[in-house]
Amino acid sequence: MATQAHFIELRDRVSQVLAAYRKQNWSAAVTALSACRQKLNGLDLTAFCKLYEARIEAFKVNPPPPDWDGVATLQTK
């Protein structure tokens, strides 16, 4: 499956999401998430998309510090 064209395309789109997210380029990350939703090809990335959309919305209100490395630190159990 990892060598199938649709999987490779989806992997590349997820990589675009993560790259934009780590660069704090929220608009590019949201655009890439939208593309991920359109290219599911039977793979369910709903939870991934919702998680990153929520994180992006939170960071738009309270941006991470300049030295942020993209890692999420959980505050509650």
PDB file of N, CA, C and O in Angstrom, chain B, residues numbered from 101:
ATOM      1  N   MET B 101       0.821  -1.199   0.000  1.00  0.00           N
ATOM      2  CA  MET B 101       0.000   0.000   0.000  1.00  0.00           C
ATOM      3  C   MET B 101       0.861   1.259   0.000  1.00  0.00           C
ATOM      4  O   MET B 101       0.495   2.249  -0.632  1.00  0.00           O
ATOM      5  N   ALA B 102       1.989   1.241   0.691  1.00  0.00           N
ATOM      6  CA  ALA B 102       2.827   2.432   0.805  1.00  0.00           C
ATOM      7  C   ALA B 102       3.428   2.869  -0.522  1.00  0.00           C
ATOM      8  O   ALA B 102       3.901   3.999  -0.640  1.00  0.00           O
ATOM      9  N   THR B 103       3.419   2.010  -1.506  1.00  0.00           N
ATOM     10  CA  THR B 103       3.970   2.374  -2.808  1.00  0.00           C
ATOM     11  C   THR B 103       2.897   2.740  -3.816  1.00  0.00           C
ATOM     12  O   THR B 103       3.220   3.117  -4.943  1.00  0.00           O
ATOM     13  N   GLN B 104       1.630   2.637  -3.442  1.00  0.00           N
ATOM     14  CA  GLN B 104       0.547   2.991  -4.351  1.00  0.00           C
ATOM     15  C   GLN B 104       0.489   4.507  -4.513  1.00  0.00           C
ATOM     16  O   GLN B 104       0.744   5.257  -3.571  1.00  0.00           O
ATOM     17  N   ALA B 105       0.155   4.937  -5.711  1.00  0.00           N
ATOM     18  CA  ALA B 105       0.166   6.363  -6.049  1.00  0.00           C
ATOM     19  C   ALA B 105      -0.714   7.190  -5.119  1.00  0.00           C
ATOM     20  O   ALA B 105      -0.305   8.274  -4.702  1.00  0.00           O
ATOM     21  N   HIS B 106      -1.924   6.707  -4.779  1.00  0.00           N
ATOM     22  CA  HIS B 106      -2.809   7.517  -3.944  1.00  0.00           C
ATOM     23  C   HIS B 106      -2.264   7.633  -2.522  1.00  0.00           C
ATOM     24  O   HIS B 106      -2.464   8.655  -1.867  1.00  0.00           O
ATOM     25  N   PHE B 107      -1.585   6.608  -2.045  1.00  0.00           N
ATOM     26  CA  PHE B 107      -0.986   6.686  -0.714  1.00  0.00           C
ATOM     27  C   PHE B 107       0.174   7.673  -0.717  1.00  0.00           C
ATOM     28  O   PHE B 107       0.321   8.460   0.218  1.00  0.00           O
ATOM     29  N   ILE B 108       0.985   7.639  -1.745  1.00  0.00           N
ATOM     30  CA  ILE B 108       2.119   8.565  -1.855  1.00  0.00           C
ATOM     31  C   ILE B 108       1.618  10.005  -1.920  1.00  0.00           C
ATOM     32  O   ILE B 108       2.195  10.897  -1.297  1.00  0.00           O
ATOM     33  N   GLU B 109       0.556  10.228  -2.669  1.00  0.00           N
ATOM     34  CA  GLU B 109      -0.018  11.577  -2.772  1.00  0.00           C
ATOM     35  C   GLU B 109      -0.536  12.039  -1.404  1.00  0.00           C
ATOM     36  O   GLU B 109      -0.309  13.179  -1.001  1.00  0.00           O
ATOM     37  N   LEU B 110      -1.220  11.159  -0.708  1.00  0.00           N
ATOM     38  CA  LEU B 110      -1.738  11.496   0.614  1.00  0.00           C
ATOM     39  C   LEU B 110      -0.595  11.763   1.592  1.00  0.00           C
ATOM     40  O   LEU B 110      -0.651  12.714   2.372  1.00  0.00           O
ATOM     41  N   ARG B 111       0.432  10.930   1.549  1.00  0.00           N
ATOM     42  CA  ARG B 111       1.603  11.131   2.409  1.00  0.00           C
ATOM     43  C   ARG B 111       2.230  12.499   2.152  1.00  0.00           C
ATOM     44  O   ARG B 111       2.617  13.191   3.093  1.00  0.00           O
ATOM     45  N   ASP B 112       2.331  12.886   0.898  1.00  0.00           N
ATOM     46  CA  ASP B 112       2.906  14.182   0.553  1.00  0.00           C
ATOM     47  C   ASP B 112       2.041  15.326   1.071  1.00  0.00           C
ATOM     48  O   ASP B 112       2.565  16.347   1.517  1.00  0.00           O
ATOM     49  N   ARG B 113       0.733  15.163   1.015  1.00  0.00           N
ATOM     50  CA  ARG B 113      -0.168  16.209   1.517  1.00  0.00           C
ATOM     51  C   ARG B 113      -0.067  16.330   3.039  1.00  0.00           C
ATOM     52  O   ARG B 113      -0.080  17.439   3.574  1.00  0.00           O
ATOM     53  N   VAL B 114       0.032  15.206   3.729  1.00  0.00           N
ATOM     54  CA  VAL B 114       0.205  15.247   5.191  1.00  0.00           C
ATOM     55  C   VAL B 114       1.537  15.922   5.518  1.00  0.00           C
ATOM     56  O   VAL B 114       1.615  16.706   6.463  1.00  0.00           O
ATOM     57  N   SER B 115       2.562  15.631   4.761  1.00  0.00           N
ATOM     58  CA  SER B 115       3.864  16.279   4.970  1.00  0.00           C
ATOM     59  C   SER B 115       3.761  17.788   4.787  1.00  0.00           C
ATOM     60  O   SER B 115       4.406  18.550   5.507  1.00  0.00           O
ATOM     61  N   GLN B 116       2.945  18.221   3.818  1.00  0.00           N
ATOM     62  CA  GLN B 116       2.734  19.656   3.606  1.00  0.00           C
ATOM     63  C   GLN B 116       2.044  20.286   4.816  1.00  0.00           C
ATOM     64  O   GLN B 116       2.397  21.389   5.233  1.00  0.00           O
ATOM     65  N   VAL B 117       1.066  19.584   5.372  1.00  0.00           N
ATOM     66  CA  VAL B 117       0.376  20.079   6.574  1.00  0.00           C
ATOM     67  C   VAL B 117       1.383  20.276   7.691  1.00  0.00           C
ATOM     68  O   VAL B 117       1.451  21.344   8.298  1.00  0.00           O
ATOM     69  N   LEU B 118       2.158  19.248   7.957  1.00  0.00           N
ATOM     70  CA  LEU B 118       3.099  19.300   9.081  1.00  0.00           C
ATOM     71  C   LEU B 118       4.187  20.342   8.877  1.00  0.00           C
ATOM     72  O   LEU B 118       4.587  21.011   9.829  1.00  0.00           O
ATOM     73  N   ALA B 119       4.667  20.488   7.659  1.00  0.00           N
ATOM     74  CA  ALA B 119       5.698  21.492   7.385  1.00  0.00           C
ATOM     75  C   ALA B 119       5.156  22.904   7.619  1.00  0.00           C
ATOM     76  O   ALA B 119       5.816  23.725   8.255  1.00  0.00           O
ATOM     77  N   ALA B 120       3.971  23.183   7.113  1.00  0.00           N
ATOM     78  CA  ALA B 120       3.375  24.512   7.307  1.00  0.00           C
ATOM     79  C   ALA B 120       3.072  24.756   8.784  1.00  0.00           C
ATOM     80  O   ALA B 120       3.288  25.855   9.295  1.00  0.00           O
ATOM     81  N   TYR B 121       2.577  23.740   9.457  1.00  0.00           N
ATOM     82  CA  TYR B 121       2.259  23.841  10.893  1.00  0.00           C
ATOM     83  C   TYR B 121       3.518  24.173  11.699  1.00  0.00           C
ATOM     84  O   TYR B 121       3.493  25.063  12.550  1.00  0.00           O
ATOM     85  N   ARG B 122       4.594  23.474  11.439  1.00  0.00           N
ATOM     86  CA  ARG B 122       5.840  23.715  12.184  1.00  0.00           C
ATOM     87  C   ARG B 122       6.423  25.094  11.902  1.00  0.00           C
ATOM     88  O   ARG B 122       7.117  25.664  12.745  1.00  0.00           O
ATOM     89  N   LYS B 123       6.139  25.634  10.709  1.00  0.00           N
ATOM     90  CA  LYS B 123       6.599  26.981  10.354  1.00  0.00           C
ATOM     91  C   LYS B 123       5.639  28.061  10.844  1.00  0.00           C
ATOM     92  O   LYS B 123       5.872  29.253  10.640  1.00  0.00           O
ATOM     93  N   GLN B 124       4.553  27.629  11.495  1.00  0.00           N
ATOM     94  CA  GLN B 124       3.509  28.525  11.986  1.00  0.00           C
ATOM     95  C   GLN B 124       2.842  29.297  10.850  1.00  0.00           C
ATOM     96  O   GLN B 124       2.387  30.426  11.031  1.00  0.00           O
ATOM     97  N   ASN B 125       2.794  28.675   9.694  1.00  0.00           N
ATOM     98  CA  ASN B 125       2.100  29.235   8.542  1.00  0.00           C
ATOM     99  C   ASN B 125       0.698  28.633   8.545  1.00  0.00           C
ATOM    100  O   ASN B 125       0.400  27.682   7.821  1.00  0.00           O
ATOM    101  N   TRP B 126      -0.150  29.225   9.388  1.00  0.00           N
ATOM    102  CA  TRP B 126      -1.468  28.646   9.652  1.00  0.00           C
ATOM    103  C   TRP B 126      -2.333  28.559   8.413  1.00  0.00           C
ATOM    104  O   TRP B 126      -3.020  27.557   8.214  1.00  0.00           O
ATOM    105  N   SER B 127      -2.318  29.579   7.577  1.00  0.00           N
ATOM    106  CA  SER B 127      -3.184  29.550   6.390  1.00  0.00           C
ATOM    107  C   SER B 127      -2.759  28.440   5.434  1.00  0.00           C
ATOM    108  O   SER B 127      -3.614  27.765   4.860  1.00  0.00           O
ATOM    109  N   ALA B 128      -1.469  28.242   5.256  1.00  0.00           N
ATOM    110  CA  ALA B 128      -0.996  27.159   4.387  1.00  0.00           C
ATOM    111  C   ALA B 128      -1.335  25.796   4.991  1.00  0.00           C
ATOM    112  O   ALA B 128      -1.673  24.861   4.265  1.00  0.00           O
ATOM    113  N   ALA B 129      -1.247  25.684   6.304  1.00  0.00           N
ATOM    114  CA  ALA B 129      -1.577  24.421   6.968  1.00  0.00           C
ATOM    115  C   ALA B 129      -3.062  24.094   6.798  1.00  0.00           C
ATOM    116  O   ALA B 129      -3.420  22.945   6.540  1.00  0.00           O
ATOM    117  N   VAL B 130      -3.917  25.092   6.940  1.00  0.00           N
ATOM    118  CA  VAL B 130      -5.360  24.877   6.772  1.00  0.00           C
ATOM    119  C   VAL B 130      -5.667  24.482   5.325  1.00  0.00           C
ATOM    120  O   VAL B 130      -6.492  23.600   5.083  1.00  0.00           O
ATOM    121  N   THR B 131      -5.017  25.121   4.381  1.00  0.00           N
ATOM    122  CA  THR B 131      -5.212  24.776   2.970  1.00  0.00           C
ATOM    123  C   THR B 131      -4.771  23.339   2.708  1.00  0.00           C
ATOM    124  O   THR B 131      -5.451  22.599   1.998  1.00  0.00           O
ATOM    125  N   ALA B 132      -3.649  22.947   3.273  1.00  0.00           N
ATOM    126  CA  ALA B 132      -3.149  21.587   3.098  1.00  0.00           C
ATOM    127  C   ALA B 132      -4.084  20.574   3.776  1.00  0.00           C
ATOM    128  O   ALA B 132      -4.285  19.476   3.258  1.00  0.00           O
ATOM    129  N   LEU B 133      -4.647  20.938   4.920  1.00  0.00           N
ATOM    130  CA  LEU B 133      -5.614  20.057   5.579  1.00  0.00           C
ATOM    131  C   LEU B 133      -6.839  19.846   4.704  1.00  0.00           C
ATOM    132  O   LEU B 133      -7.370  18.739   4.621  1.00  0.00           O
ATOM    133  N   SER B 134      -7.278  20.897   4.063  1.00  0.00           N
ATOM    134  CA  SER B 134      -8.424  20.787   3.158  1.00  0.00           C
ATOM    135  C   SER B 134      -8.111  19.825   2.020  1.00  0.00           C
ATOM    136  O   SER B 134      -8.960  19.032   1.615  1.00  0.00           O
ATOM    137  N   ALA B 135      -6.903  19.900   1.515  1.00  0.00           N
ATOM    138  CA  ALA B 135      -6.496  18.982   0.448  1.00  0.00           C
ATOM    139  C   ALA B 135      -6.438  17.545   0.955  1.00  0.00           C
ATOM    140  O   ALA B 135      -6.767  16.613   0.222  1.00  0.00           O
ATOM    141  N   CYS B 136      -6.022  17.364   2.203  1.00  0.00           N
ATOM    142  CA  CYS B 136      -5.995  16.012   2.790  1.00  0.00           C
ATOM    143  C   CYS B 136      -7.396  15.427   2.853  1.00  0.00           C
ATOM    144  O   CYS B 136      -7.595  14.246   2.568  1.00  0.00           O
ATOM    145  N   ARG B 137      -8.345  16.237   3.220  1.00  0.00           N
ATOM    146  CA  ARG B 137      -9.727  15.752   3.308  1.00  0.00           C
ATOM    147  C   ARG B 137     -10.238  15.313   1.941  1.00  0.00           C
ATOM    148  O   ARG B 137     -11.034  14.378   1.849  1.00  0.00           O
ATOM    149  N   GLN B 138      -9.795  15.969   0.893  1.00  0.00           N
ATOM    150  CA  GLN B 138     -10.265  15.650  -0.457  1.00  0.00           C
ATOM    151  C   GLN B 138      -9.566  14.430  -1.038  1.00  0.00           C
ATOM    152  O   GLN B 138     -10.044  13.866  -2.022  1.00  0.00           O
ATOM    153  N   LYS B 139      -8.469  14.016  -0.469  1.00  0.00           N
ATOM    154  CA  LYS B 139      -7.667  12.931  -1.031  1.00  0.00           C
ATOM    155  C   LYS B 139      -7.603  11.727  -0.104  1.00  0.00           C
ATOM    156  O   LYS B 139      -6.552  11.095   0.005  1.00  0.00           O
ATOM    157  N   LEU B 140      -8.679  11.399   0.555  1.00  0.00           N
ATOM    158  CA  LEU B 140      -8.664  10.311   1.524  1.00  0.00           C
ATOM    159  C   LEU B 140      -8.501   8.936   0.870  1.00  0.00           C
ATOM    160  O   LEU B 140      -7.828   8.071   1.430  1.00  0.00           O
ATOM    161  N   ASN B 141      -9.095   8.721  -0.286  1.00  0.00           N
ATOM    162  CA  ASN B 141      -8.976   7.444  -0.997  1.00  0.00           C
ATOM    163  C   ASN B 141      -9.190   6.240  -0.091  1.00  0.00           C
ATOM    164  O   ASN B 141      -8.424   5.277  -0.123  1.00  0.00           O
ATOM    165  N   GLY B 142     -10.227   6.309   0.706  1.00  0.00           N
ATOM    166  CA  GLY B 142     -10.529   5.194   1.594  1.00  0.00           C
ATOM    167  C   GLY B 142      -9.831   5.248   2.937  1.00  0.00           C
ATOM    168  O   GLY B 142     -10.149   4.452   3.821  1.00  0.00           O
ATOM    169  N   LEU B 143      -8.904   6.146   3.116  1.00  0.00           N
ATOM    170  CA  LEU B 143      -8.208   6.291   4.392  1.00  0.00           C
ATOM    171  C   LEU B 143      -8.900   7.385   5.196  1.00  0.00           C
ATOM    172  O   LEU B 143      -9.209   8.451   4.664  1.00  0.00           O
ATOM    173  N   ASP B 144      -9.138   7.128   6.446  1.00  0.00           N
ATOM    174  CA  ASP B 144      -9.868   8.067   7.289  1.00  0.00           C
ATOM    175  C   ASP B 144      -8.896   8.931   8.075  1.00  0.00           C
ATOM    176  O   ASP B 144      -8.298   8.479   9.052  1.00  0.00           O
ATOM    177  N   LEU B 145      -8.745  10.165   7.647  1.00  0.00           N
ATOM    178  CA  LEU B 145      -7.873  11.121   8.335  1.00  0.00           C
ATOM    179  C   LEU B 145      -8.681  12.185   9.061  1.00  0.00           C
ATOM    180  O   LEU B 145      -8.164  13.256   9.381  1.00  0.00           O
ATOM    181  N   THR B 146      -9.940  11.891   9.319  1.00  0.00           N
ATOM    182  CA  THR B 146     -10.811  12.856   9.982  1.00  0.00           C
ATOM    183  C   THR B 146     -10.245  13.290  11.320  1.00  0.00           C
ATOM    184  O   THR B 146     -10.206  14.487  11.607  1.00  0.00           O
ATOM    185  N   ALA B 147      -9.806  12.351  12.148  1.00  0.00           N
ATOM    186  CA  ALA B 147      -9.274  12.682  13.473  1.00  0.00           C
ATOM    187  C   ALA B 147      -8.016  13.535  13.349  1.00  0.00           C
ATOM    188  O   ALA B 147      -7.846  14.497  14.097  1.00  0.00           O
ATOM    189  N   PHE B 148      -7.139  13.195  12.419  1.00  0.00           N
ATOM    190  CA  PHE B 148      -5.916  13.978  12.182  1.00  0.00           C
ATOM    191  C   PHE B 148      -6.269  15.405  11.795  1.00  0.00           C
ATOM    192  O   PHE B 148      -5.724  16.361  12.347  1.00  0.00           O
ATOM    193  N   CYS B 149      -7.189  15.545  10.838  1.00  0.00           N
ATOM    194  CA  CYS B 149      -7.581  16.875  10.362  1.00  0.00           C
ATOM    195  C   CYS B 149      -8.213  17.697  11.480  1.00  0.00           C
ATOM    196  O   CYS B 149      -7.879  18.869  11.654  1.00  0.00           O
ATOM    197  N   LYS B 150      -9.115  17.096  12.230  1.00  0.00           N
ATOM    198  CA  LYS B 150      -9.768  17.822  13.318  1.00  0.00           C
ATOM    199  C   LYS B 150      -8.769  18.243  14.387  1.00  0.00           C
ATOM    200  O   LYS B 150      -8.844  19.361  14.898  1.00  0.00           O
ATOM    201  N   LEU B 151      -7.841  17.365  14.729  1.00  0.00           N
ATOM    202  CA  LEU B 151      -6.834  17.688  15.738  1.00  0.00           C
ATOM    203  C   LEU B 151      -6.006  18.892  15.326  1.00  0.00           C
ATOM    204  O   LEU B 151      -5.829  19.825  16.109  1.00  0.00           O
ATOM    205  N   TYR B 152      -5.498  18.875  14.098  1.00  0.00           N
ATOM    206  CA  TYR B 152      -4.657  19.986  13.652  1.00  0.00           C
ATOM    207  C   TYR B 152      -5.457  21.256  13.406  1.00  0.00           C
ATOM    208  O   TYR B 152      -4.942  22.352  13.627  1.00  0.00           O
ATOM    209  N   GLU B 153      -6.689  21.140  12.960  1.00  0.00           N
ATOM    210  CA  GLU B 153      -7.532  22.337  12.825  1.00  0.00           C
ATOM    211  C   GLU B 153      -7.756  22.990  14.183  1.00  0.00           C
ATOM    212  O   GLU B 153      -7.700  24.214  14.295  1.00  0.00           O
ATOM    213  N   ALA B 154      -8.005  22.198  15.203  1.00  0.00           N
ATOM    214  CA  ALA B 154      -8.207  22.749  16.551  1.00  0.00           C
ATOM    215  C   ALA B 154      -6.932  23.391  17.069  1.00  0.00           C
ATOM    216  O   ALA B 154      -6.979  24.473  17.654  1.00  0.00           O
ATOM    217  N   ARG B 155      -5.808  22.752  16.866  1.00  0.00           N
ATOM    218  CA  ARG B 155      -4.528  23.318  17.318  1.00  0.00           C
ATOM    219  C   ARG B 155      -4.233  24.631  16.606  1.00  0.00           C
ATOM    220  O   ARG B 155      -3.784  25.594  17.228  1.00  0.00           O
ATOM    221  N   ILE B 156      -4.484  24.668  15.311  1.00  0.00           N
ATOM    222  CA  ILE B 156      -4.234  25.887  14.535  1.00  0.00           C
ATOM    223  C   ILE B 156      -5.124  27.022  15.021  1.00  0.00           C
ATOM    224  O   ILE B 156      -4.654  28.147  15.188  1.00  0.00           O
ATOM    225  N   GLU B 157      -6.393  26.742  15.247  1.00  0.00           N
ATOM    226  CA  GLU B 157      -7.305  27.775  15.744  1.00  0.00           C
ATOM    227  C   GLU B 157      -6.827  28.300  17.103  1.00  0.00           C
ATOM    228  O   GLU B 157      -6.875  29.504  17.355  1.00  0.00           O
ATOM    229  N   ALA B 158      -6.376  27.414  17.961  1.00  0.00           N
ATOM    230  CA  ALA B 158      -5.874  27.831  19.274  1.00  0.00           C
ATOM    231  C   ALA B 158      -4.612  28.683  19.126  1.00  0.00           C
ATOM    232  O   ALA B 158      -4.446  29.669  19.845  1.00  0.00           O
ATOM    233  N   PHE B 159      -3.726  28.313  18.203  1.00  0.00           N
ATOM    234  CA  PHE B 159      -2.486  29.073  18.012  1.00  0.00           C
ATOM    235  C   PHE B 159      -2.735  30.417  17.341  1.00  0.00           C
ATOM    236  O   PHE B 159      -1.945  31.345  17.516  1.00  0.00           O
ATOM    237  N   LYS B 160      -3.811  30.539  16.579  1.00  0.00           N
ATOM    238  CA  LYS B 160      -4.152  31.841  16.005  1.00  0.00           C
ATOM    239  C   LYS B 160      -4.487  32.832  17.113  1.00  0.00           C
ATOM    240  O   LYS B 160      -4.184  34.020  17.002  1.00  0.00           O
ATOM    241  N   VAL B 161      -5.114  32.341  18.183  1.00  0.00           N
ATOM    242  CA  VAL B 161      -5.492  33.192  19.317  1.00  0.00           C
ATOM    243  C   VAL B 161      -4.313  33.398  20.261  1.00  0.00           C
ATOM    244  O   VAL B 161      -4.060  34.514  20.714  1.00  0.00           O
ATOM    245  N   ASN B 162      -3.597  32.321  20.554  1.00  0.00           N
ATOM    246  CA  ASN B 162      -2.438  32.353  21.458  1.00  0.00           C
ATOM    247  C   ASN B 162      -1.248  31.711  20.756  1.00  0.00           C
ATOM    248  O   ASN B 162      -1.010  30.513  20.911  1.00  0.00           O
ATOM    249  N   PRO B 163      -0.498  32.497  19.986  1.00  0.00           N
ATOM    250  CA  PRO B 163       0.615  31.931  19.220  1.00  0.00           C
ATOM    251  C   PRO B 163       1.666  31.285  20.125  1.00  0.00           C
ATOM    252  O   PRO B 163       1.883  31.720  21.256  1.00  0.00           O
ATOM    253  N   PRO B 164       2.311  30.240  19.607  1.00  0.00           N
ATOM    254  CA  PRO B 164       3.380  29.616  20.376  1.00  0.00           C
ATOM    255  C   PRO B 164       4.598  30.546  20.434  1.00  0.00           C
ATOM    256  O   PRO B 164       4.699  31.488  19.648  1.00  0.00           O
ATOM    257  N   PRO B 165       5.510  30.284  21.354  1.00  0.00           N
ATOM    258  CA  PRO B 165       6.699  31.135  21.465  1.00  0.00           C
ATOM    259  C   PRO B 165       7.602  31.002  20.235  1.00  0.00           C
ATOM    260  O   PRO B 165       7.499  30.024  19.494  1.00  0.00           O
ATOM    261  N   PRO B 166       8.476  31.970  20.019  1.00  0.00           N
ATOM    262  CA  PRO B 166       9.348  31.937  18.833  1.00  0.00           C
ATOM    263  C   PRO B 166      10.220  30.685  18.741  1.00  0.00           C
ATOM    264  O   PRO B 166      10.560  30.253  17.639  1.00  0.00           O
ATOM    265  N   ASP B 167      10.582  30.102  19.873  1.00  0.00           N
ATOM    266  CA  ASP B 167      11.450  28.927  19.859  1.00  0.00           C
ATOM    267  C   ASP B 167      10.668  27.607  19.801  1.00  0.00           C
ATOM    268  O   ASP B 167      11.244  26.535  19.988  1.00  0.00           O
ATOM    269  N   TRP B 168       9.375  27.685  19.547  1.00  0.00           N
ATOM    270  CA  TRP B 168       8.512  26.508  19.483  1.00  0.00           C
ATOM    271  C   TRP B 168       8.998  25.559  18.397  1.00  0.00           C
ATOM    272  O   TRP B 168       9.334  25.987  17.293  1.00  0.00           O
ATOM    273  N   ASP B 169       9.034  24.274  18.714  1.00  0.00           N
ATOM    274  CA  ASP B 169       9.541  23.284  17.773  1.00  0.00           C
ATOM    275  C   ASP B 169       8.441  22.424  17.133  1.00  0.00           C
ATOM    276  O   ASP B 169       8.735  21.448  16.444  1.00  0.00           O
ATOM    277  N   GLY B 170       7.194  22.786  17.362  1.00  0.00           N
ATOM    278  CA  GLY B 170       6.092  22.051  16.762  1.00  0.00           C
ATOM    279  C   GLY B 170       5.548  20.925  17.619  1.00  0.00           C
ATOM    280  O   GLY B 170       4.571  20.274  17.249  1.00  0.00           O
ATOM    281  N   VAL B 171       6.176  20.694  18.761  1.00  0.00           N
ATOM    282  CA  VAL B 171       5.744  19.625  19.639  1.00  0.00           C
ATOM    283  C   VAL B 171       4.634  20.127  20.553  1.00  0.00           C
ATOM    284  O   VAL B 171       4.745  21.200  21.147  1.00  0.00           O
ATOM    285  N   ALA B 172       3.568  19.347  20.660  1.00  0.00           N
ATOM    286  CA  ALA B 172       2.464  19.702  21.549  1.00  0.00           C
ATOM    287  C   ALA B 172       2.725  19.086  22.927  1.00  0.00           C
ATOM    288  O   ALA B 172       3.026  17.899  23.047  1.00  0.00           O
ATOM    289  N   THR B 173       2.602  19.913  23.951  1.00  0.00           N
ATOM    290  CA  THR B 173       2.749  19.441  25.317  1.00  0.00           C
ATOM    291  C   THR B 173       1.371  19.378  25.941  1.00  0.00           C
ATOM    292  O   THR B 173       0.679  20.391  26.035  1.00  0.00           O
ATOM    293  N   LEU B 174       0.971  18.194  26.367  1.00  0.00           N
ATOM    294  CA  LEU B 174      -0.350  18.035  26.974  1.00  0.00           C
ATOM    295  C   LEU B 174      -0.338  18.611  28.379  1.00  0.00           C
ATOM    296  O   LEU B 174       0.606  18.396  29.140  1.00  0.00           O
ATOM    297  N   GLN B 175      -1.384  19.340  28.716  1.00  0.00           N
ATOM    298  CA  GLN B 175      -1.475  20.014  30.004  1.00  0.00           C
ATOM    299  C   GLN B 175      -2.360  19.265  30.997  1.00  0.00           C
ATOM    300  O   GLN B 175      -2.267  19.496  32.202  1.00  0.00           O
ATOM    301  N   THR B 176      -3.208  18.378  30.508  1.00  0.00           N
ATOM    302  CA  THR B 176      -4.091  17.604  31.377  1.00  0.00           C
ATOM    303  C   THR B 176      -4.056  16.140  30.956  1.00  0.00           C
ATOM    304  O   THR B 176      -3.580  15.783  29.878  1.00  0.00           O
ATOM    305  N   LYS B 177      -4.570  15.328  31.833  1.00  0.00           N
ATOM    306  CA  LYS B 177      -4.585  13.907  31.564  1.00  0.00           C
ATOM    307  C   LYS B 177      -5.898  13.483  30.963  1.00  0.00           C
ATOM    308  O   LYS B 177      -6.089  12.304  30.667  1.00  0.00           O
TER     309      LYS B 177
END
